[in-house]
Amino acid sequence: MKSPSKVDLAAQRCRQLCQSLKSLVLKETVSTTTTENDDKKLTISDFSIGKLLGKGKFSRVYLAKDKKTGFICAMKTIKKETIRKEMFEQQLSR
């Protein structure tokens, strides 16, 4: 039997972290007091970027924390050059 690659191990660890985060989110509810927050688009400056969780052919995934709410999540980053080269524009606009 073939041993798992680093990417497979990183993906498995990312899934484990996501499961842990889901259970935390279910325990803690985030309330918004106004509808202004729903219309605001998030930017990179709204987050503190942590360690690299995993990387693949097209992207990297980092641990991120919302500066305002403290919500912990995973942030996927893809270079614009890769998006254009691989014609991902339509997929990402969904």
C-alpha positions in Angstrom: 0.0 0.0 0.0 1.3 3.4 -1.0 1.9 5.9 1.9 0.0 9.2 1.7 1.7 12.2 0.1 2.3 15.5 1.9 -0.6 17.0 0.0 -2.9 14.2 1.1 -1.8 14.6 4.7 -2.3 18.4 4.5 -5.8 17.9 3.0 -6.7 15.4 5.7 -5.4 17.9 8.4 -7.4 20.7 6.8 -10.6 18.5 6.9 -9.9 17.8 10.5 -9.5 21.5 11.3 -12.7 22.3 9.3 -14.7 19.7 11.4 -13.3 21.3 14.6 -14.3 24.7 13.3 -17.8 23.6 12.3 -18.4 22.3 15.9 -17.1 25.6 17.3 -19.4 27.6 15.0 -22.4 25.5 15.9 -21.7 26.2 19.6 -21.2 30.0 19.1 -23.7 32.1 17.1 -22.6 35.3 15.4 -25.2 38.0 15.4 -25.3 41.0 13.3 -27.1 44.1 14.6 -27.5 45.9 11.2 -27.9 44.9 7.7 -24.9 47.1 6.7 -22.6 44.2 7.6 -24.3 41.9 5.1 -23.6 44.4 2.2 -20.0 44.9 3.1 -17.5 43.0 1.0 -14.6 41.4 2.9 -11.0 42.3 2.0 -7.7 40.8 2.9 -7.1 43.6 5.5 -10.1 42.3 7.5 -8.2 39.2 8.4 -5.0 38.2 10.3 -3.3 35.5 8.2 -1.8 32.6 10.0 0.1 29.5 9.0 -0.1 27.7 5.8 -2.5 24.7 6.1 -2.0 23.3 2.6 -1.1 23.9 -1.0 -2.0 22.4 -4.3 -1.5 22.9 -7.9 -3.5 26.2 -8.2 -3.8 27.6 -4.7 -2.7 27.7 -1.0 -4.9 27.6 2.1 -4.0 29.6 5.2 -5.5 29.8 8.6 -7.2 33.2 9.0 -8.9 35.1 11.8 -11.4 37.9 11.3 -10.0 40.9 13.1 -13.4 42.3 14.0 -15.2 39.1 15.2 -12.4 36.8 16.0 -14.0 34.1 13.7 -11.4 31.5 12.7 -11.6 30.2 9.1 -9.5 28.8 6.3 -8.6 31.2 3.4 -7.9 29.9 0.0 -5.6 32.1 -2.1 -5.1 31.9 -5.9 -2.8 34.1 -7.9 -4.6 36.3 -10.5 -2.2 35.1 -13.1 -3.2 31.5 -12.5 -6.9 32.4 -12.6 -6.4 34.0 -16.1 -4.1 31.3 -17.4 -6.4 28.4 -16.3 -9.6 30.3 -17.3 -11.1 30.1 -13.8 -12.9 33.4 -14.0 -16.4 32.0 -14.6 -16.0 29.3 -11.8 -14.9 31.9 -9.3 -17.7 34.3 -10.1 -20.3 31.9 -8.8 
